[in-house]
């Protein structure tokens, strides 16, 4: 695992360079998400947040920003959207695709690269506290409440016992 949020080491991988936000007139988007987790009594629990527009359960995620790697961006979004401080891993645990709803009924297909983030602390106050709810779920419970099909698959894969 990497260092605490704010001191995340830069990834040595070339494929984790910052990716710019897609233009609204088309193209495929790329976002980075954190999967905030803790292990309690041998079971993995994860934090999900609600989306601002529809209130559905999602991972904290966002568009790339200049000078931030994928893991750094994922850790930043976990802090802003869920009030999570922890250790982000530089290795992605998977990815999923979904249709991002844009203004005026438009949509854009997005790929989301997911990085695990071991939760060290939950803040009582955080930037988007008034806009989102957050909650702990087991991996199986999380798979039952999210609506993005490929995210369901990713969560169920992570919940499956190791062979």
N, C-alpha and C positions, 0 to 999 in steps of 0.2 A: 504494500500500500504506500501511497505517497504521503506528503506532509499535510498538515492542517490547512483548511481553507485560508486563502490569503498568502500562503506560502507553498502553493502547489508547484512541484517542479515541472519545468517545461518538458514536454514529450520529445524524445529524440527521433520519433518517427516522422518521416516526411509527410505521410498521409494525414497528420493531425495539425497541419497548418490552418490558420483561420480561413473560413469559407464565408464569403459575403452573402448577405441576404438576397434572395432572388428578386428579380424585378416583378412588379405586379402584373405585367403584361404577358407572363407565361414563364415556362421553365420549371424545373424541379427544385424544390427547396431542400435544404439540409439543416437540421437542428441537432442540438446536443442535449441529452437528458441525464439527470442523476437518478440513480435508484438508491435512495437513502435507506439503510438497513441497520438492524441490530440482531444479534443472536441471543435468545433468552430461553433457557432450559432446553437447549438443543434445537430450537425451532427459529427459523429466520422470519423476522417481521420487517415490513417495509412501510415507508410513509408515502401516501398519495395526497395530492392536493386537488381542489376543485378548479375547474376552468372558470375564467371570469365571465364568459359569455353564457354558457349553458349549464354550469354547475356540475358537469360530469367529472368523474374521478380520473385523474391523469398523473403522469410523472412530471416533476418540475423540469421544464425544458425551455430552450430559447434559441433564437437565431445567433449565428456566430457574430463575434465582435472583433474588430481590429486588434491585433496583438494578443489575442487569447487563444490558447489551444482548445481542443474539444473538452478535455477534462477540466481545464480551468473554467470554461464557460459553464459546464454542467454544475460545478461546485458553486459558482456565482448564482446561478438560477435557483439552486436548492436553498441558498441563504435568502435570496429575495422573495421567493414564492412560498417557502415552507419554514423559514426561520431555523434552518438546520446548519450546524457547524460540525465538520468532521473531516475524515481523511478520504480523499478521492483517489481512485486507482487510475493509473495511466492506461490500462488495458481495458478496452470495451468488452462488455459481456454479451453484446448482441446489438441488433438493430431491428427496427420495424418501420413500415410505411403506413402513412395515413393521409387522409384528405384534410388539409387545413382550410377552415372556413375563413374567407376574406370578406371585406365590406362589399355591399351591393350584390350579395349572393354568389360571388365568385369563389372558386376553390383552387388550391394548388396542391399537387402531390408532393409530400415531404418524406424524406428519409430521416429517421431519428436514430442517432448512435447513442447507446446507453452505457454509462460508466457507473460502477458501484461506488457508493459513498458510505463508509462506516460512520454512523452517527456518534458523535462525542457529546454533543450538547444541543438541546432544543431551546430556542430563545422565546421569551414571553412577548417580546416586541420585535417585529421585522417589517421590512418595507411594504409587503403586500398583505399584511395581516387583515386589513379591513376588506380586502377583495376576495379572499380565498379561505376555505376551511382546509384543515389538514387532519389526517388520522392515520393510526397504525393499523396494518392488516397483516395477516399471514400471507405468504405468497399465493396460496390457494384462494383465500378470501379476496385478495387483490385481483386475481384473474376473474373472479365472479362479478366484480363491480366496474371494471374498466370496459369500455365499449369498442375500442380499436382492436379489431380481430387479430392482427399480428402481434400486438402487445399482450393480448390474452395468451397467445401461443408462447411468447417469450417467458412470461411469468410461470406458466405451467411447466415449461421445460426446466426452469430454475427450481421449481417446487418438487420435481421428480427425484426420487431417491437415486443416489449414485449407484451405478452398476457394480 
